[in-house]
Amino acid sequence: MDFEEILTLGPECRESFLTQQDIPELKSQEIKIAGISRLKPPYVVSRKDPDIHTLLFTVRGEGILTTVDDRQTIGPNTLTVLRARQPYRFEISSDSWDMGWMLLNPMPEWSLFDNAEQEVRPCFQSVPIYHLFSILHHEIEGAAVARQNVLNQIISYLNTALLENRENRRIRQLELFYTHLDEQLHYPWTVNALAKKIYCSVPHLHRLCQQAFGRGPMQQLTWLRMEKAKQLLLQTEWSIQEIASRIGYADAFNFSTRFKKSVGVAPSHFRALKGALQ
């Protein structure tokens, strides 16, 4: 692929900038500029020979990264690392894409980029960094000490994200994914769908889940469902059928069978414990 200098920014895109003029504290960290982007199609950025390092912190939506050697999906909770003097192109591939970003001067302070790969990494810190950028934007007219405190927290998160080894990043991403999965227990998940969501193969997902939880992917999902079922049985008056539907079981019988196998008693008997303990 021949890389060109391209910037395509659709009319519905929204961007907030953090410049050294507005945030003087950026200069000491060799951060040329940073910002928050809330994007809609079309959106394309292509660079032939960039003279700065670029970091993208994606929190929602998806994009596509194209480099000399590869083509990768940019998904939520990721850090995209783009080293200076290496061509790249990234573009939106979903209905929307929300991210924070930083452009770093290639100075000794950022020497860890000298041999960095152009890649999309799982990044547990993307969401807090994104929100800290927003706070920093609101502090443009605020006190210098407040801006410096926010910037220090951003740099701390960034160093953690950049120095964490690949395997630990994957496990952190997996833990975060299953935390969010608690909000979609009703969905008819399959192991293939889980693997696709976390951008890895099914065998790799099995290995990561065993490392992180001591269970397989579907066993961890079942554990989450049973934990949620116990909460709902004790804290609501909903029927067994309604609870079953809310956590992903089509009928009460299948749910009750799974619950008894996992917990040791039927859902109705477990709920009765609530009355016995009161």
N, C-alpha and C positions, 0 to 999 in steps of 0.2 A: 504493500500500500504506500502511495506517495502522500506524505503529510504536508498540509498547507497551513497557512495562517488563516483561521476561520473563527468568527464569533457570530453565531446566530442566536438572537434573543427575542423570543416571541412577545407580543403585546401584553400577555397576561402574566409574564414573569415579574417577580418582585424581588428586589435586592436591597439590603442595608449594608453600608460600608463602614469599616473601622479603619481610618487612615491615621498616619503618624501626626498629622496636623490636629485631628480631633482627639487622638489618644497618644500623647507624646511618649508614654511609657513603652509603646511598641518598639521604639527605636533601639533601646538598650538590649532588646531581645532579638534584634535583627529580623523583626517581622515587618516586611514591607507594607503589607496591607492584609486585612482579614474581612470577613463578612458573613452574612446569612442570606441564603437564596431560597426562595419559595417559587418553584419553577413549574411552568406548563409548556407543552409542546408549542412551537418548535424550540429546541435549545441544543446548540452544538458548540463545543470549544475544541479547536485543533491547534497544536503548536508544532512547528517544524524544528526549532532549536531554542527552547526556552532558556533564559539566563537565570531563572529562579526555581527553587523547589516549590511544589504545589501539594497541599494536603486537602482532601475532601472528607468531611465527617457526615455521612449520610444517616438520617434518622427516619425518613419515610420515603416511599417510592423507590424507583429503580432507574439505573442508567446502564450504559454499556461503555466499557473502557476498551480502546483498541491501542495496542502498542506494536512495536516492531515484531515482537515474538508471539503475541498472544491476543486473545479477545476474551474479556471477562465481564460478568455481570456485577454491577455495583448495587448491592442491596442494603436494607436497613441495618443499623448497628455495625457499620463497616468504616474503615479508614482506607482511603485510596492514596497511595504514595507515588508521587510523580517527581522523579529526580531531574535536576537541571541538566541541560544539554542532551536530554533524551526525548525524542518526539513522541507525541501521544495525541489521542482524540477521545473525548468523552461526550456523550449525548444522552438525552432523556429517552427512556424506553417505556414509560408508564404514563398514566394520566396526570400525575404530579410527582414532584421530586423536591424534598426539603433537605437542605444540608447547610452546614457551616463550612468555611474554607479559610485557608491561610496561605499566603505567599511568603516564602522565607528567602532571605538573601543567602547565597552559598558562601557563608563565612565560617571560620573555625568553630563558632558556637554550635553549628549544625553539621559538623564533620561526620556524624553518624550516617548521613545521607550519601557519603562519598561512594559507598559500595552497595547502597540499598537497591533492591529490585523494584521495578515498576509493577505494582501489584495492588490488589484489593484484599485487605486483611480484616478478619473479624475484629471488632473493637468495642469492648464493653463501655469505653469512655466517650463514645460519640455523642450520646444523648446529653450527658452533663456538660460536655464542651459546647455543644450547640446552645444550650440554655445559658451558659456563662457568656457566650458571645452576645446574646440578647441583653443580658444584664449590663455588660460592658457598654453596649450601644446606648442604653438608658442613662449611663453614668458619664456621657460625653460632657455634660455641663456640671457634673458633680465634682466631689473632692478628689484630688490626686491620690490620696491615700486609699480611697475606696476603689479607684480604678486599678491601682497597683495590687491590692489584695485579690481582686477578681482575676487579674492577669497572672498572678502567682499561682492561683488554683488551676488556671488553664494550662500553664506550663507544667505543673505537677502531673496533671492527667495526661498531657501529651507525652512526657518522658516515660510514664508508665506504659502507655500504648506502644511507643516506639521500641522500648527495651524488652518487652515481654516476648518470650520465645513463642514460636508458632504453635506448639502443642498446647501451651497454657492459654493462648488466645482462643483456640478452638474450644477448649473446655469452658472458658468463661462465656463464650458466645452461646454454647449449648445450655449452660445454666440459665442464662438470660432468656433464651428462647423458651425453655420449659416454664419459666416464671410467667411469661406472657401467655403461654398455652393455657394457663389456668382460666383465662378469659374466653377461651373457645373450646371448652370441653364438649360442647354439644355437637361439634363438627365431626363428620364421619372420617376421622383420620386413618390413613394407612401408613405403613412404614415407608413406602415410596414417597408419599406426600410429605412426610416429616423430613426425609432426606433432602427433597427438593427445596424445602423452605430454608434449610440451613446450608445449602450449597455444598453437599458432600455426597459420596456414594453410600448405599445402604450398608455395606460391610464396615466402612469407616464410621458411620453413625453408630452401629452396634458397638464398635470398640470404644468410641468416646463415651457412650452411655454407661458402659461397664466401668470405665475409669471414673466417671463423675458420680454415678449413682449406685453402682453395683447391680444394675438391672439393664435389660435390653430396652430399646426405644418404646415398644408397645407396652412393656411391663411398667415402665416409668409413667406412661400415660394412664394406665389402669390405676396405678398408685395415686396419682393426682385426682382421678375421678372418684376413687373410694374416699379419699380425704375430704373432698368437697361434699360427697354424699353424707358423710358423718356430720359435717357442719350443718347441712340443710335439714337432716333428720332431727337434730337436736334444737335448731334455732328457728324452724318454721313449722307451720301446720300443713304444708303442702302434701298432697297425696304421693304415694310411692310412685305412681305412674308419672306424675309431673316431675318429680325429682329425677327419675330415670331419663326422661326426655331432655332435661336441662343439662345432663352430664354425658349425653351421647348414646343412650340405650333406647332402642325402638320400642321395647315393651318392658313392663314391670317384671315379668318372669325372668327374662335374661339378666336384668339388673339384679334381681334378688339372688339368683344363683351365683353371680359373680361376687356380690357383696358378701354372701355367707362364706364363700370359698376364701375370700381375702380377710374378712374380719372375724369370722368364726360363728356369727349369729345372723339371723335374718334381719332385714331392715326394720321390720315392725318390732322385733324383740329389742333391737338396739335403741329404737326410739322410746320404748317402754322404760329403758334405763333412766331417761330424763325424769319421768314421773317418780321413779323409785328413789332418785337422788334428791328430789326436792322436799 
